[in-house]
Amino acid sequence: MKDLYQPSVKVFFDFIKRWKISIREVKSKYLSLVQELSDINNLSASFKDFRRAFKLKKNLVNFLRIGRPKIDLILDSQKSSKMEGIFSLYGGWTEQRIHRLECDLVKVARGEKPNFVAPVVTRLMAQSIKPKEYIEVPFHYQLPADLPPLQKGEVYQLQTRLVVDKNMKCTDTDELTTMHQLS
């Protein structure tokens, strides 16, 4: 009987590692949502109860980051220290309200947390993205002249965040290589 459950457990833990969610956080959120759903099932089934159950299931899906919008920074070209490209926004399963788009330049050393270097873009957006919709936002950035030099094992990265409903964040990280002429 254990063998039947083993692959699904492996998939679940791979999912958690991929999205960098702590197991304790998933367990506590899941248990609270299951408790609320079981409370609803014990009540008489009214429209209000069904609506509440649907909302709880939607919150669980949002918590597990399933069906969220996606963001990708595509760098087209660079001339010396100038970078150009686009932010590609892809809609998720449901319509989401976009609050802001942020991009930061960070320095990352192997095995350490990223060190903030400079803000690149913070764009306030008051628009919605429909399911499976595609939006392009232009990107232009001039690297600062006084960038600290890179040590061995360090790289510069552009960390992009899309902040949508209920302060949910969709992220993307792009490494700047030597072709960007950083050193």
C-alpha positions as YAML, in Angstrom:
chain: A
units: angstrom
residues:
- id: 1
  name: MET
  ca: [0.00, 0.00, 0.00]
- id: 2
  name: LYS
  ca: [2.90, 2.39, 0.73]
- id: 3
  name: ASP
  ca: [4.21, 2.06, -2.83]
- id: 4
  name: LEU
  ca: [1.02, 3.58, -4.23]
- id: 5
  name: TYR
  ca: [1.49, 6.79, -2.24]
- id: 6
  name: GLN
  ca: [5.24, 7.15, -2.65]
- id: 7
  name: PRO
  ca: [5.26, 8.75, -6.16]
- id: 8
  name: SER
  ca: [2.64, 11.35, -5.18]
- id: 9
  name: VAL
  ca: [4.63, 12.29, -2.06]
- id: 10
  name: LYS
  ca: [7.77, 12.70, -4.18]
- id: 11
  name: VAL
  ca: [5.88, 14.92, -6.64]
- id: 12
  name: PHE
  ca: [4.52, 16.99, -3.74]
- id: 13
  name: PHE
  ca: [8.00, 17.56, -2.25]
- id: 14
  name: ASP
  ca: [9.44, 18.39, -5.69]
- id: 15
  name: PHE
  ca: [6.65, 20.96, -6.06]
- id: 16
  name: ILE
  ca: [7.49, 22.49, -2.67]
- id: 17
  name: LYS
  ca: [11.22, 22.70, -3.52]
- id: 18
  name: ARG
  ca: [10.47, 24.24, -6.91]
- id: 19
  name: TRP
  ca: [8.32, 27.02, -5.45]
- id: 20
  name: LYS
  ca: [10.46, 27.48, -2.31]
- id: 21
  name: ILE
  ca: [7.54, 27.04, 0.07]
- id: 22
  name: SER
  ca: [8.32, 25.82, 3.57]
- id: 23
  name: ILE
  ca: [6.68, 22.52, 4.50]
- id: 24
  name: ARG
  ca: [5.47, 23.95, 7.81]
- id: 25
  name: GLU
  ca: [3.73, 26.80, 5.97]
- id: 26
  name: VAL
  ca: [2.01, 24.40, 3.55]
- id: 27
  name: LYS
  ca: [0.94, 22.06, 6.34]
- id: 28
  name: SER
  ca: [-0.54, 24.79, 8.55]
- id: 29
  name: LYS
  ca: [-2.36, 26.46, 5.64]
- id: 30
  name: TYR
  ca: [-3.65, 23.12, 4.35]
- id: 31
  name: LEU
  ca: [-4.87, 21.99, 7.78]
- id: 32
  name: SER
  ca: [-6.68, 25.27, 8.43]
- id: 33
  name: LEU
  ca: [-8.40, 25.13, 5.03]
- id: 34
  name: VAL
  ca: [-9.36, 21.45, 5.49]
- id: 35
  name: GLN
  ca: [-10.80, 22.27, 8.92]
- id: 36
  name: GLU
  ca: [-12.90, 25.08, 7.46]
- id: 37
  name: LEU
  ca: [-14.08, 22.86, 4.62]
- id: 38
  name: SER
  ca: [-15.08, 20.09, 7.04]
- id: 39
  name: ASP
  ca: [-17.00, 22.64, 9.13]
- id: 40
  name: ILE
  ca: [-18.91, 23.62, 6.00]
- id: 41
  name: ASN
  ca: [-19.70, 19.98, 5.15]
- id: 42
  name: ASN
  ca: [-21.19, 19.49, 8.63]
- id: 43
  name: LEU
  ca: [-23.56, 22.42, 8.12]
- id: 44
  name: SER
  ca: [-26.68, 22.34, 6.02]
- id: 45
  name: ALA
  ca: [-25.78, 22.99, 2.41]
- id: 46
  name: SER
  ca: [-26.91, 26.50, 1.57]
- id: 47
  name: PHE
  ca: [-25.72, 28.74, -1.23]
- id: 48
  name: LYS
  ca: [-23.63, 30.74, 1.24]
- id: 49
  name: ASP
  ca: [-21.81, 27.57, 2.35]
- id: 50
  name: PHE
  ca: [-21.06, 26.51, -1.22]
- id: 51
  name: ARG
  ca: [-19.73, 29.98, -2.00]
- id: 52
  name: ARG
  ca: [-17.51, 29.88, 1.09]
- id: 53
  name: ALA
  ca: [-16.20, 26.42, 0.16]
- id: 54
  name: PHE
  ca: [-15.42, 27.60, -3.38]
- id: 55
  name: LYS
  ca: [-13.58, 30.63, -2.01]
- id: 56
  name: LEU
  ca: [-11.53, 28.43, 0.34]
- id: 57
  name: LYS
  ca: [-10.56, 26.09, -2.49]
- id: 58
  name: LYS
  ca: [-9.61, 29.11, -4.60]
- id: 59
  name: ASN
  ca: [-7.43, 30.41, -1.74]
- id: 60
  name: LEU
  ca: [-5.69, 27.02, -1.49]
- id: 61
  name: VAL
  ca: [-4.98, 27.05, -5.24]
- id: 62
  name: ASN
  ca: [-3.62, 30.60, -4.95]
- id: 63
  name: PHE
  ca: [-1.49, 29.64, -1.97]
- id: 64
  name: LEU
  ca: [0.08, 26.78, -3.90]
- id: 65
  name: ARG
  ca: [0.76, 29.20, -6.78]
- id: 66
  name: ILE
  ca: [-1.21, 27.19, -9.31]
- id: 67
  name: GLY
  ca: [-2.63, 29.16, -12.21]
- id: 68
  name: ARG
  ca: [-0.94, 32.45, -11.31]
- id: 69
  name: PRO
  ca: [0.19, 34.93, -13.94]
- id: 70
  name: LYS
  ca: [3.79, 34.56, -15.09]
- id: 71
  name: ILE
  ca: [6.42, 37.17, -15.85]
- id: 72
  name: ASP
  ca: [9.55, 36.90, -17.96]
- id: 73
  name: LEU
  ca: [12.17, 39.55, -18.70]
- id: 74
  name: ILE
  ca: [13.52, 39.12, -22.22]
- id: 75
  name: LEU
  ca: [16.68, 41.13, -22.89]
- id: 76
  name: ASP
  ca: [16.92, 42.02, -26.58]
- id: 77
  name: SER
  ca: [20.08, 44.02, -26.84]
- id: 78
  name: GLN
  ca: [22.67, 45.97, -24.94]
- id: 79
  name: LYS
  ca: [25.04, 48.69, -26.04]
- id: 80
  name: SER
  ca: [27.93, 48.98, -23.59]
- id: 81
  name: SER
  ca: [26.02, 49.40, -20.31]
- id: 82
  name: LYS
  ca: [22.55, 50.03, -21.79]
- id: 83
  name: MET
  ca: [20.04, 47.17, -21.77]
- id: 84
  name: GLU
  ca: [16.77, 46.96, -23.66]
- id: 85
  name: GLY
  ca: [14.07, 44.34, -23.79]
- id: 86
  name: ILE
  ca: [10.51, 43.58, -22.73]
- id: 87
  name: PHE
  ca: [8.67, 42.25, -19.71]
- id: 88
  name: SER
  ca: [6.35, 39.49, -20.95]
- id: 89
  name: LEU
  ca: [3.27, 39.00, -18.78]
- id: 90
  name: TYR
  ca: [1.18, 35.86, -19.24]
- id: 91
  name: GLY
  ca: [-2.28, 35.57, -17.67]
- id: 92
  name: GLY
  ca: [-3.07, 32.69, -15.32]
- id: 93
  name: TRP
  ca: [-6.29, 30.72, -14.92]
- id: 94
  name: THR
  ca: [-8.37, 33.62, -13.65]
- id: 95
  name: GLU
  ca: [-8.46, 37.36, -14.16]
- id: 96
  name: GLN
  ca: [-5.99, 39.08, -11.83]
- id: 97
  name: ARG
  ca: [-5.53, 42.73, -10.94]
- id: 98
  name: ILE
  ca: [-1.90, 43.85, -11.41]
- id: 99
  name: HIS
  ca: [-0.70, 46.28, -8.75]
- id: 100
  name: ARG
  ca: [2.94, 46.83, -9.70]
- id: 101
  name: LEU
  ca: [5.94, 45.56, -11.62]
- id: 102
  name: GLU
  ca: [9.33, 45.71, -9.88]
- id: 103
  name: CYS
  ca: [12.83, 44.91, -11.08]
- id: 104
  name: ASP
  ca: [16.03, 45.16, -9.00]
- id: 105
  name: LEU
  ca: [19.71, 44.70, -9.75]
- id: 106
  name: VAL
  ca: [21.30, 42.37, -7.19]
- id: 107
  name: LYS
  ca: [24.72, 40.78, -6.67]
- id: 108
  name: VAL
  ca: [24.66, 37.08, -5.81]
- id: 109
  name: ALA
  ca: [27.53, 35.05, -4.39]
- id: 110
  name: ARG
  ca: [27.33, 31.27, -4.43]
- id: 111
  name: GLY
  ca: [25.52, 29.95, -1.37]
- id: 112
  name: GLU
  ca: [24.55, 33.40, -0.04]
- id: 113
  name: LYS
  ca: [21.49, 35.61, -0.15]
- id: 114
  name: PRO
  ca: [21.30, 38.23, -2.92]
- id: 115
  name: ASN
  ca: [22.70, 41.68, -2.06]
- id: 116
  name: PHE
  ca: [20.62, 44.59, -3.34]
- id: 117
  name: VAL
  ca: [22.62, 46.89, -5.63]
- id: 118
  name: ALA
  ca: [20.15, 49.27, -7.27]
- id: 119
  name: PRO
  ca: [16.45, 49.57, -8.15]
- id: 120
  name: VAL
  ca: [15.90, 49.18, -11.88]
- id: 121
  name: VAL
  ca: [12.16, 49.66, -12.44]
- id: 122
  name: THR
  ca: [9.11, 50.11, -10.25]
- id: 123
  name: ARG
  ca: [6.02, 50.56, -12.36]
- id: 124
  name: LEU
  ca: [2.63, 51.03, -10.71]
- id: 125
  name: MET
  ca: [-0.03, 49.39, -12.83]
- id: 126
  name: ALA
  ca: [-3.77, 49.63, -12.36]
- id: 127
  name: GLN
  ca: [-4.89, 47.08, -14.88]
- id: 128
  name: SER
  ca: [-6.21, 43.55, -15.04]
- id: 129
  name: ILE
  ca: [-4.78, 40.61, -16.91]
- id: 130
  name: LYS
  ca: [-7.34, 38.17, -18.27]
- id: 131
  name: PRO
  ca: [-6.83, 34.39, -18.37]
- id: 132
  name: LYS
  ca: [-4.17, 33.41, -20.94]
- id: 133
  name: GLU
  ca: [-3.72, 37.06, -22.00]
- id: 134
  name: TYR
  ca: [-0.27, 38.23, -23.12]
- id: 135
  name: ILE
  ca: [1.01, 41.74, -22.35]
- id: 136
  name: GLU
  ca: [4.37, 43.27, -23.26]
- id: 137
  name: VAL
  ca: [5.89, 46.12, -21.26]
- id: 138
  name: PRO
  ca: [9.04, 47.81, -22.66]
- id: 139
  name: PHE
  ca: [12.25, 47.68, -20.62]
- id: 140
  name: HIS
  ca: [15.16, 50.14, -20.81]
- id: 141
  name: TYR
  ca: [17.97, 50.42, -18.27]
- id: 142
  name: GLN
  ca: [21.35, 52.13, -18.08]
- id: 143
  name: LEU
  ca: [23.71, 50.28, -15.74]
- id: 144
  name: PRO
  ca: [25.29, 52.56, -13.12]
- id: 145
  name: ALA
  ca: [28.88, 53.54, -13.86]
- id: 146
  name: ASP
  ca: [29.94, 52.92, -10.25]
- id: 147
  name: LEU
  ca: [28.99, 49.23, -10.07]
- id: 148
  name: PRO
  ca: [31.14, 47.36, -7.54]
- id: 149
  name: PRO
  ca: [33.48, 44.88, -9.26]
- id: 150
  name: LEU
  ca: [32.59, 41.20, -9.17]
- id: 151
  name: GLN
  ca: [34.63, 38.80, -7.06]
- id: 152
  name: LYS
  ca: [35.16, 35.15, -7.96]
- id: 153
  name: GLY
  ca: [31.85, 33.25, -7.83]
- id: 154
  name: GLU
  ca: [29.66, 36.38, -7.91]
- id: 155
  name: VAL
  ca: [27.17, 37.35, -10.60]
- id: 156
  name: TYR
  ca: [24.75, 40.20, -11.20]
- id: 157
  name: GLN
  ca: [21.08, 39.34, -11.58]
- id: 158
  name: LEU
  ca: [17.92, 41.19, -12.48]
- id: 159
  name: GLN
  ca: [15.18, 40.07, -10.10]
- id: 160
  name: THR
  ca: [11.71, 40.82, -11.45]
- id: 161
  name: ARG
  ca: [8.49, 40.69, -9.42]
- id: 162
  name: LEU
  ca: [4.90, 41.07, -10.54]
- id: 163
  name: VAL
  ca: [2.61, 41.93, -7.61]
- id: 164
  name: VAL
  ca: [-1.03, 40.95, -8.17]
- id: 165
  name: ASP
  ca: [-4.19, 40.55, -6.03]
- id: 166
  name: LYS
  ca: [-3.79, 39.92, -2.29]
- id: 167
  name: ASN
  ca: [-0.09, 40.89, -2.49]
- id: 168
  name: MET
  ca: [0.81, 37.67, -4.34]
- id: 169
  name: LYS
  ca: [4.17, 37.87, -6.12]
- id: 170
  name: CYS
  ca: [5.24, 36.20, -9.34]
- id: 171
  name: THR
  ca: [9.01, 36.27, -9.81]
- id: 172
  name: ASP
  ca: [11.67, 35.87, -12.48]
- id: 173
  name: THR
  ca: [15.47, 36.02, -12.22]
- id: 174
  name: ASP
  ca: [17.81, 36.75, -15.12]
- id: 175
  name: GLU
  ca: [21.57, 36.48, -14.78]
- id: 176
  name: LEU
  ca: [23.72, 39.13, -16.43]
- id: 177
  name: THR
  ca: [26.68, 37.42, -18.04]
- id: 178
  name: THR
  ca: [29.92, 38.76, -19.52]
- id: 179
  name: MET
  ca: [28.09, 39.53, -22.75]
- id: 180
  name: HIS
  ca: [26.51, 42.41, -20.85]
- id: 181
  name: GLN
  ca: [29.99, 43.87, -20.31]
- id: 182
  name: LEU
  ca: [29.66, 44.38, -16.57]
- id: 183
  name: SER
  ca: [33.30, 44.17, -15.46]
...
